[in-house]
Amino acid sequence: MSHPEPATLVQKLAQRAAGDAAPPQPCSQRIPVTAYTDQRRFELERERLFLKRPLTIGHQTQIPGAGDAIVHDWLGMPLITMRDKSGQIGTFMNVCRHRGMRLVQEQGQTCLRSLVCPYHQWTYGLDGALHNIPRNESFVDLDMDDLGLVALPTAIHSGLIWVQATPGSTLDLDRHLAGLDSDLRRFELAEYTFCAQNVRHIDCNWKLVQDAFLDGYHVTRLHKNTVGPFFPDALAESDLVGDHVRSAVARNEIEDAVGLPLDRLKLRHHTTFSYTVFPNAVLIFHPDYTSIISLFPISPEQTVFAHTMLTPQAPTCDKERAHYRRSFELIDEGVFQAEDIFVSVGAQRGMRSGANEYLLFGGLEESAIQFHQIIDRELAASD
């Protein structure tokens, strides 16, 4: 599917900065508080959006070699994503097929030679196949080929690891991306490499985090002591690529883009692009690194927030390592944790007070409105 080049958003922002284009039209859109608090709504979102759609869980360079793995319970089920000896990446239920014991205990990145159940030492290969049953003469009518680990559909695209959390389902990435892959290639996402990750459990609905990253209105206000000074006030443009929201927030350098042709506009220099990859991810293309935020709802008021930092190449010296470490700490702790997550958790607490029946969104928050409309459409279609 074709859609305008990302540079067209930069061009629109340059025109607005020069006073040659109008800002977004005013509006007042109300989203019911129950969209963030209702248990039945949460269950529908989890079932229809998070178990039926491809989800981004990380980057392939997090598990570069055979046996490298990510152990994660982020979807409320024990999973392990690992690279086998042939170089293929697969995702499996982290559950023994004998008596259901968890195989790998600790979550996070690890390296494995095989998976051995601590209960009875049934052993599985890196491809999920069952390799050994101790005292197998005590069983009858067992087919080891049928007792491999339960697999989930997994694919690598643009360097990202995509998982669909329903065994036996069909993962159709072309349909899901709806042409977004051309943008991901333009940002050379597959060529970037893993640098750092932080995983948090936060006390708010997953959509409050998405709302924060779909809002150019707050940038110079909430982030006034961190990244806000790098941006003019509320100068942002967005559009849809399939169900994904593509947003560009003008940096101060947008003044340099006024009058430039499309082929001379610099996506990371004149703007900061972010992509809300429906339903669970936000890709943020900073000037010299990239953030992947993956969200996994636990309950109406709890979410796993996984932030992964990618760099153009692995640091080659202490100076580069120190630079990226400072950059990660600034964005992960100083911006995301102290500011974006802070207001998301605060809004969730505000909902409990009963002060508001609705959250109010205006014309500068249009992309957040579109995001909620897509969710409403999907849930209505499933009903």
Order of alpha helices (4+ residues) and beta strands (2+ residues): alpha-beta-alpha-alpha-beta-beta-beta-beta-beta-beta-beta-beta-beta-beta-beta-alpha-alpha-beta-alpha-alpha-beta-beta-alpha-beta-beta-beta-beta-alpha-alpha-beta-alpha
